[in-house]
């Protein structure tokens, strides 16, 4: 494969990014188009892709909240993992976060990705990340 290019995500990238995210069950049935249309126009949205030889091989979704950038989704196509694509996308995210004045990046990651983030100098802060889902399927 050729040279990696990290760039802002475009609407035309959505099918490729959605396929990558879906392969890791990161979308939970929500179409990426809905997320993109809802959030990509906000000033704090940082949506990036990694592209090699015209093929989108990675995607990243993050949002600046005025204090930190919250990295909610990042994935690299399985056939190109281990080539530094995730680290390069993260480096671009860090660059953009600093330009926005962020104090840091908070990553929402699966346990299987903790080692990757630790290699990028992330620390587990001792805080607990809580979530209240609206899609629990429970009836009142």
Secondary structure, DSSP 4 states (H G I P E B T S, - for coil): ---EEEEE--GGGHHHHHHHHHHTT-STT--HHHHHHHHTTSTTEEEEEEEETTEEEEEEEEEE-SS-EEEEEEEE-GGGTTSSHHHHHHHHHHHHHHHHT-S-EEE---GGGHHHHHHTT----S-------S------
